[in-house]
């Protein structure tokens, strides 16, 4: 069920329309995973690009810039893996907007949301499709990104295992370099980094755009967890969720 507990006073004061209600959408773990992923991808992109094309001029034989960059890259690589695993767990443990059913388009309403948002981005619809959580088009995009994250983590572990001498990685992933040349694995790993960078630009642009259009606190919600939605929309989603539970 949707969380309608009392929001912070500053949030409550902002609600002047009686038809607008504050809803706690993004739980603290979801927000934590989001910012851990942002930090990890930024650090991994900078250090990964440096490992591919060093851009620092070392003035000392003991600068060890490459070794330092590699060490930081490996640390944040494991941070990213941990974040991906925790977010995967939250697909089944989170609220209705964090669970996998909100991401996979299984219902007619989700396909309608996806079509409407595609029309909106194609300038064929004036306003974004009203949703409390992610719209279905964004959710499908995030699923694709999550799939790329899994590939990025896997190829990263293969590359790490090739130089670390880890017995566990050699046993579990050692067959992959025999099936796919290590240079192709490295290229895939490097290429996906640019996919993430392009996605970040699009993600921020879309979030700002939809937040300005809907005026529902979308941008602020990734910090506070709270969004402001029309009561009719909340009641509609609650009725749909109750009907789905009865069918199960």
KAQUICOR-V658085 format. One record per residue. N is the residue number from 0. RES is the residue in one small letter. PHI is phi in radians with two decimals (* if undefined). Layout:
# KAQUICOR-V658085
n=[N | N]
res=[RES | RES]
phi=[PHI | PHI]
This chain:
# KAQUICOR-V658085
n=[0 | 1 | 2 | 3 | 4 | 5 | 6 | 7 | 8 | 9 | 10 | 11 | 12 | 13 | 14 | 15 | 16 | 17 | 18 | 19 | 20 | 21 | 22 | 23 | 24 | 25 | 26 | 27 | 28 | 29 | 30 | 31 | 32 | 33 | 34 | 35 | 36 | 37 | 38 | 39 | 40 | 41 | 42 | 43 | 44 | 45 | 46 | 47 | 48 | 49 | 50 | 51 | 52 | 53 | 54 | 55 | 56 | 57 | 58 | 59 | 60 | 61 | 62 | 63 | 64 | 65 | 66 | 67 | 68 | 69 | 70 | 71 | 72 | 73 | 74 | 75 | 76 | 77 | 78 | 79 | 80 | 81 | 82 | 83 | 84 | 85 | 86 | 87 | 88 | 89 | 90 | 91 | 92 | 93 | 94 | 95 | 96 | 97 | 98 | 99 | 100 | 101 | 102 | 103 | 104 | 105 | 106 | 107 | 108 | 109 | 110 | 111 | 112 | 113 | 114 | 115 | 116 | 117 | 118 | 119 | 120 | 121 | 122 | 123 | 124 | 125 | 126 | 127 | 128 | 129 | 130 | 131 | 132 | 133 | 134 | 135 | 136 | 137 | 138 | 139 | 140 | 141 | 142 | 143 | 144 | 145 | 146 | 147 | 148 | 149 | 150 | 151 | 152 | 153 | 154 | 155 | 156 | 157 | 158 | 159 | 160 | 161 | 162 | 163 | 164 | 165 | 166 | 167 | 168 | 169 | 170 | 171 | 172 | 173 | 174 | 175 | 176 | 177 | 178 | 179 | 180 | 181 | 182 | 183 | 184 | 185 | 186 | 187 | 188 | 189 | 190 | 191 | 192 | 193 | 194 | 195 | 196 | 197 | 198 | 199 | 200 | 201 | 202 | 203 | 204 | 205 | 206 | 207 | 208 | 209 | 210 | 211 | 212 | 213 | 214 | 215 | 216 | 217 | 218 | 219 | 220 | 221 | 222 | 223 | 224 | 225 | 226 | 227 | 228 | 229 | 230 | 231 | 232 | 233 | 234 | 235 | 236 | 237 | 238 | 239 | 240 | 241 | 242 | 243 | 244 | 245 | 246 | 247]
res=[x | x | x | x | x | x | x | x | x | x | x | x | x | x | x | x | x | x | x | x | x | x | x | x | x | x | x | x | x | x | x | x | x | x | x | x | x | x | x | x | x | x | x | x | x | x | x | x | x | x | x | x | x | x | x | x | x | x | x | x | x | x | x | x | x | x | x | x | x | x | x | x | x | x | x | x | x | x | x | x | x | x | x | x | x | x | x | x | x | x | x | x | x | x | x | x | x | x | x | x | x | x | x | x | x | x | x | x | x | x | x | x | x | x | x | x | x | x | x | x | x | x | x | x | x | x | x | x | x | x | x | x | x | x | x | x | x | x | x | x | x | x | x | x | x | x | x | x | x | x | x | x | x | x | x | x | x | x | x | x | x | x | x | x | x | x | x | x | x | x | x | x | x | x | x | x | x | x | x | x | x | x | x | x | x | x | x | x | x | x | x | x | x | x | x | x | x | x | x | x | x | x | x | x | x | x | x | x | x | x | x | x | x | x | x | x | x | x | x | x | x | x | x | x | x | x | x | x | x | x | x | x | x | x | x | x | x | x | x | x | x | x | x | x | x | x | x | x]
phi=[* | -1.19 | -1.54 | -2.15 | -1.19 | -1.16 | -1.38 | -0.97 | -0.99 | -1.09 | -1.25 | -1.11 | -1.16 | -1.34 | -1.60 | -1.82 | -1.49 | -1.13 | -1.50 | -1.79 | -2.15 | -1.40 | -2.25 | -1.46 | -1.62 | -1.70 | -1.16 | -0.99 | -1.03 | -1.08 | -1.17 | -1.10 | -1.05 | -1.02 | -1.31 | -1.11 | -1.18 | -1.04 | -1.07 | -1.07 | -1.16 | -1.14 | -1.14 | -1.13 | -1.16 | -1.15 | -1.21 | -1.15 | -1.12 | -1.13 | -1.10 | -1.36 | -2.49 | -1.00 | -2.16 | -1.72 | -1.64 | -1.50 | -1.86 | -2.36 | -1.17 | -1.93 | -1.20 | 0.90 | -1.10 | -1.12 | -1.10 | -1.15 | -1.08 | -1.13 | -1.10 | -1.08 | -1.07 | -1.17 | -1.05 | -1.28 | -1.12 | -1.23 | -1.08 | -1.12 | -1.05 | -1.08 | -1.13 | -1.09 | -1.14 | -1.16 | -1.17 | -1.08 | -1.11 | -1.25 | -1.12 | -1.97 | -1.85 | -1.44 | -1.37 | -1.12 | -1.64 | -1.85 | -1.27 | -1.12 | -1.13 | -1.39 | -1.78 | -1.59 | -1.28 | -1.81 | -1.89 | -1.06 | -1.09 | -1.20 | -1.19 | -1.14 | -1.08 | -1.10 | -1.11 | -1.13 | -1.22 | -1.10 | -1.15 | -1.11 | -1.21 | -1.59 | 1.09 | -1.87 | -2.46 | -1.28 | -2.16 | -1.14 | -1.20 | -1.23 | -2.46 | -1.49 | -1.62 | -1.26 | -1.25 | -1.13 | -1.18 | -1.12 | -1.08 | -1.11 | -1.11 | -1.17 | -1.09 | -1.10 | -1.13 | -1.10 | -1.10 | -1.12 | -1.08 | -1.10 | -1.14 | -1.10 | -1.15 | -1.12 | -1.14 | -1.11 | -1.16 | -1.10 | -1.14 | -1.16 | -1.14 | -1.19 | -2.03 | -1.50 | 1.32 | -1.16 | -1.14 | -1.08 | -1.19 | -1.16 | -1.28 | -1.48 | -2.10 | -1.11 | -1.31 | -1.13 | -1.10 | -1.39 | -1.54 | -2.25 | -0.96 | -1.03 | -1.21 | -1.20 | -1.08 | -1.11 | -1.15 | -1.06 | -1.05 | -1.26 | -1.14 | -1.09 | -0.99 | -1.22 | -1.09 | -1.13 | -1.11 | -1.14 | -1.11 | -1.02 | -1.08 | -1.12 | -1.09 | -1.14 | -1.04 | -1.14 | -1.11 | -1.13 | -1.06 | -1.17 | -1.09 | -1.20 | -1.27 | -1.55 | 0.90 | -2.05 | 1.35 | -1.03 | -1.13 | -1.21 | -1.15 | -1.29 | -1.74 | -1.73 | 1.63 | -1.69 | -2.22 | -2.05 | -2.27 | -1.26 | -1.00 | -1.10 | -1.17 | -1.10 | -1.11 | -1.12 | -1.18 | -1.13 | -1.15 | -1.12 | -1.14 | -1.13 | -1.12 | -1.14 | -1.16 | -1.14 | -1.19 | -1.38]
